C-alpha cells in the first residue's frame, strides 16, 4: 500500500532528484519506507530525505515507491527483475497466502517482458498499477477498471507517471491525464505510446431473463467479496443503509471476516436512523459518527488536496468519505469495503430515467456504458486517494472487470423502467432479495451520499457566507491549497 512514481529525463540527465521530490508530496500518514531505483540499482530508506544524495542513483530513468504496510507480508519496493526494476501498487486475486503481491507479479514479468505485461493485465484479476524501468524505456500499466489511481504527463524535459497528479505538478508537468485502464504504455524520450490490452466494448444486449441475470449477479458478487476478504479477520464497510452497502455487508458477514459498519453524516439527517435500523436488523455492529457544519469547513482543504480537483459533486462525496476512512483508521481497520460502482453498472442514478424518457432505452444504455468506462475518473480515483492518505486500503467488490462486462451486456429493462419515480438497479435488487436481504432494504430508493449526509447543503451555505457560488468557492480553495502545498 502506498504510491508509485516513474520519471524519465528526455535529455538523458539524472532523474533521481526529481523522483525524490515526487515521493515527498505523496507521503501518506504512517509511511514506513521510501524507495527509488534505476534499471539496475535499488535503494530503500525509512526516511525520504536519505534518498536525496546525488550519489544514491544516477540514471535518466527512475521509478519510486512510498510504502505503508497493510498486510503483514507486504514489503517495501522497488524490487529487481532481470535487467530491470519494478514498482507495483495493488492486489491480485485470489491472493497467494503469505506472498507479497509484488513478488507474485515479478515472477510473471520475467522475459519476454512485453508479452508478460500484456498477460498480466489480460489474465490476472485485481486492482493495480505498476511501472518497470528497463535500460532504454519505462513500461507502465493499470488494471482494467482503474481502481488504483495512475496519472501521466510530459513536458519538454520529463515524461512521468504517478499515483497522484500533485507529484507530476511538482516537477513542472502541468497537463496531466488519467492513465487509461486496461492499457500498457511504453515511455522513452519521445513520450508515451499506449496499447489497449483489456477494455470494455459496447455491443448488443444479451438475451437474458431477470431470473437468470440475478443468479449470475449473485455468483459474481459472492466471488468478488470472498476474494476481497480472504485472509482478513476484520473488515470495515462504509455503510449508508442503502442497497449497495447493505448487500456488501450482508455477504461479508457470510464470509470468514467480522464486519463492522461505519456510518458518517452531519447531525440531524434522517438517513442515520435508517442506517441504525438496518444494522440492527442485519445483526451487525455499527459505528455512527455525526459531524457538524464547521467540520465541513475544517476538512475541506484536506479533501480538495487529496482528490486534486474542485468539482462540487466530488467534494460533496469526498468529505463524508474522508470521515469514513479517518474513523476506520482510528479504529485500526486496515481494509474498508464500499459499494462504489453499483450505480454506474446497474443504472442507479436518477438522471438515467430522465434520459430514458427523453431518448429511449438504447441511447440510455449507451450513456450508462460511457459512465462505466469513465468510472475511474468520476468515482474510484477520488475515494482511493482519500483512503490511501489514511492508510486504509479501499476494496470495491462491484468494480471488477467481470462484473462490469456482465453489467454492460445487460438489456436496459433489467436495470431501470421508463417511468418517473421508478426503482432503479432492478437486477441488483432481485439478486439481493434472492440472497435473503429484507424486502424493505431491497426496495429502498436511492438518495445520493452528498444529499443524504447533508454535506452538499453545508457547502452551499459556506459558499454563500463567502459571497460566491459553490463552484467558485471550491476553485478558490483548491488554488490556494495547491499554491501552499506543491
NORHU-V455209 format. One record per residue. RES is the residue in one small letter. SS is DSSP state (2 for helix, 1 for strand, 0 for the rest). OMEGA is omega in whole degrees, 0 to 359 (NA if undefined). NEAR is the number of other C-alpha atoms within 8 Angstrom. Layout:
res: <RES;RES>
ss: <SS;SS>
omega: <OMEGA;OMEGA>
near: <NEAR;NEAR>
This chain:
res: <x;x;x;x;x;x;x;x;x;x;x;x;x;x;x;x;x;x;x;x;x;x;x;x;x;x;x;x;x;x;x;x;x;x;x;x;x;x;x;x;x;x;x;x;x;x;x;x;x;x;x;x;x;x;x;x;x;x;x;x;x;x;x;x;x;x;x;x;x;x;x;x;x;x;x;x;x;x;x;x;x;x;x;x;x;x;x;x;x;x;x;x;x;x;x;x;x;x;x;x;x;x;x;x;x;x;x;x;x;x;x;x;x;x;x;x;x;x;x;x;x;x;x;x;x;x;x;x;x;x;x;x;x;x;x;x;x;x;x;x;x;x;x;x;x;x;x;x;x;x;x;x;x;x;x;x;x;x;x;x;x;x;x;x;x;x;x;x;x;x;x;x;x;x;x;x;x;x;x;x;x;x;x;x;x;x;x;x;x;x;x;x;x;x;x;x;x;x;x;x;x;x;x;x;x;x;x;x;x;x;x;x;x;x;x;x;x;x;x;x;x;x;x;x;x;x;x;x;x;x;x;x;x;x;x;x;x;x;x;x;x;x;x;x;x;x;x;x;x;x;x;x;x;x;x;x;x;x;x;x;x;x;x;x;x;x;x;x;x;x;x;x;x;x;x;x;x;x;x;x;x;x;x;x;x;x;x;x;x;x;x;x;x;x;x;x;x;x;x;x;x;x;x;x;x;x;x;x;x;x;x;x;x;x;x;x;x;x;x;x;x;x;x;x;x;x;x;x;x;x;x;x;x;x;x;x;x;x;x;x;x;x;x;x;x;x;x;x;x;x;x;x;x;x;x;x;x;x;x;x;x;x;x;x;x;x;x;x;x;x;x;x;x;x;x;x;x;x;x;x;x;x;x;x;x;x;x;x;x;x;x;x;x;x;x;x;x;x;x;x;x;x;x;x;x;x;x;x;x;x;x;x;x;x;x;x;x;x;x;x;x;x;x;x;x;x;x;x;x;x;x;x;x;x;x;x;x;x;x;x;x;x;x;x;x;x;x;x;x;x;x;x;x;x;x;x;x;x;x;x;x;x;x;x;x;x;x;x;x;x;x;x;x;x;x;x;x;x;x;x;x;x;x;x;x;x>
ss: <0;1;1;1;1;1;1;1;1;0;0;0;0;0;0;2;2;2;2;2;2;2;2;2;0;0;0;0;0;0;0;0;1;1;1;1;1;0;0;0;0;1;1;1;1;0;0;2;2;2;2;0;0;0;0;0;0;0;0;0;1;1;1;1;1;1;1;0;0;0;0;0;0;0;0;0;0;0;1;1;1;0;0;1;1;1;1;1;1;1;1;1;1;0;0;0;0;0;0;0;2;2;2;2;2;2;2;2;0;0;0;0;2;2;2;2;2;2;2;2;2;2;2;0;1;1;1;1;1;1;1;1;1;0;0;0;0;1;1;1;1;1;0;0;0;0;0;0;0;0;1;1;1;1;0;0;0;1;1;1;1;1;0;0;2;2;2;2;2;2;0;0;0;0;0;0;1;1;0;0;0;0;1;1;1;1;1;1;0;0;1;1;1;1;1;1;0;0;0;0;0;0;0;0;0;0;0;0;0;2;2;2;2;2;2;2;2;2;2;2;2;2;2;2;2;2;2;2;2;0;0;0;0;1;1;1;1;1;0;0;0;0;2;2;2;2;2;2;2;2;2;2;2;0;0;0;0;1;1;1;1;1;1;1;1;1;0;0;0;2;2;2;2;2;2;2;2;2;2;2;2;2;0;0;1;1;1;1;1;1;1;0;2;2;2;2;2;2;2;2;2;2;2;2;2;2;2;0;0;0;0;2;2;2;2;2;2;2;2;2;2;2;2;2;2;2;2;2;2;2;0;0;0;0;1;1;1;0;0;0;0;2;2;2;2;2;0;0;0;2;2;2;2;2;2;2;2;2;2;0;2;2;2;2;2;2;2;2;2;2;2;2;2;0;2;2;2;2;2;2;2;2;2;2;2;2;2;2;2;0;0;0;1;1;1;0;0;0;0;0;2;2;2;2;2;2;2;2;0;0;0;2;2;2;0;0;0;0;0;0;0;0;0;0;0;2;2;2;2;2;2;2;2;2;2;0;0;0;2;2;2;2;0;0;0;0;0;0;2;2;2;2;0;0;2;2;2;2;2;2;2;2;2;2;2;0;0;0;0;2;2;2;2;2;2;2;2;2;2;2;2;2;2;2;2;0>
omega: <180;182;179;173;172;182;178;176;185;181;179;180;182;183;187;182;178;179;180;179;176;179;184;181;181;188;174;173;175;174;186;180;179;181;171;180;164;176;186;186;180;175;178;182;178;181;185;181;178;177;190;183;180;183;183;180;174;181;176;176;181;172;182;184;168;188;170;186;172;177;185;183;175;183;177;181;6;173;185;170;173;179;179;174;189;162;183;180;180;179;171;183;355;181;174;187;174;177;178;181;182;179;177;179;182;180;181;189;175;187;355;196;183;178;180;178;177;180;179;182;185;191;185;175;179;177;187;169;184;174;180;175;174;185;185;184;168;171;179;179;184;180;190;178;180;180;178;183;171;181;180;177;179;171;183;186;190;163;190;177;178;178;178;182;186;177;177;176;183;182;174;175;188;180;182;179;175;180;184;180;178;180;165;178;173;188;173;184;178;178;188;170;185;174;177;180;184;183;177;177;180;181;178;181;175;169;187;179;177;182;180;180;180;178;178;179;176;181;179;180;180;180;182;181;178;180;186;175;181;178;180;177;180;180;176;174;173;197;175;188;178;186;187;183;178;178;179;181;180;181;176;179;179;180;183;185;171;185;174;182;178;180;178;180;165;181;171;175;186;183;182;180;176;179;177;182;180;179;179;180;179;179;179;177;179;178;185;179;182;185;178;181;178;176;177;180;180;187;184;183;178;184;180;175;182;183;169;173;185;182;185;180;181;178;180;176;184;182;176;178;174;179;180;179;179;181;175;179;179;178;175;173;179;183;175;176;179;186;181;179;184;182;178;185;191;172;187;184;180;183;178;177;178;180;179;181;180;192;176;188;185;178;177;177;178;177;179;178;180;176;180;183;175;186;180;181;185;194;194;183;180;187;179;180;177;181;181;178;181;182;174;182;180;176;190;184;179;188;175;181;181;179;181;179;177;186;184;179;181;171;185;183;177;179;183;175;183;176;181;177;176;173;179;182;188;183;177;177;179;179;180;177;179;180;178;177;179;187;183;174;181;186;180;178;183;169;187;185;185;178;182;181;181;186;180;179;180;179;178;178;178;180;180;179;180;174;180;174;184;181;178;179;181;179;177;178;181;181;177;181;180;180;183;194;179;NA>
near: <12;12;12;16;16;14;14;15;14;13;7;7;8;10;14;15;9;9;15;14;11;13;16;8;10;11;9;11;7;6;11;9;13;17;16;18;15;15;12;9;7;13;11;12;10;8;8;13;6;8;13;9;6;8;5;9;12;10;11;13;16;16;19;17;16;17;14;12;9;11;6;6;7;10;7;11;15;17;8;10;10;7;9;13;18;15;15;12;13;11;9;11;10;6;9;9;5;6;8;10;12;9;8;10;9;10;7;9;12;10;7;7;8;7;7;12;12;10;9;11;16;9;6;9;9;10;12;14;14;12;15;12;16;11;7;5;10;14;12;11;14;17;15;11;13;16;12;15;14;13;13;14;13;12;8;5;8;11;17;12;12;14;12;12;11;10;15;17;10;11;9;7;12;7;6;11;7;9;9;7;11;16;17;14;11;11;13;12;9;6;8;9;7;8;7;8;10;9;9;7;4;8;5;5;8;7;5;8;6;9;7;8;10;13;9;8;12;11;8;10;11;9;8;11;12;10;10;9;12;9;7;8;7;9;15;13;14;13;12;10;13;12;12;8;14;13;10;14;11;10;10;14;10;6;8;11;13;9;13;12;14;15;14;12;14;12;7;5;11;7;10;12;8;9;13;10;8;11;13;9;7;7;6;10;9;10;8;8;8;8;9;8;9;6;8;12;10;7;9;10;11;7;13;14;11;10;13;9;7;12;9;9;8;11;13;13;11;13;13;13;10;11;9;12;13;10;9;14;12;7;6;6;12;12;11;15;13;13;12;10;13;12;10;12;13;13;13;12;9;7;6;11;13;9;10;12;9;6;8;9;10;7;9;13;11;9;8;13;11;8;9;12;9;8;12;12;9;9;11;15;14;13;12;13;12;15;14;13;11;11;15;15;12;12;9;11;13;12;12;11;9;7;12;13;9;8;9;13;11;10;11;10;7;10;12;13;9;9;7;6;4;8;9;13;13;11;13;10;11;12;12;12;11;8;7;6;11;7;7;6;12;12;9;8;7;7;6;6;8;12;10;12;13;11;17;11;8;10;12;10;8;10;12;10;7;7;6;9;9;12;9;8;11;11;10;8;11;14;8;8;11;9;7;6;5;8>
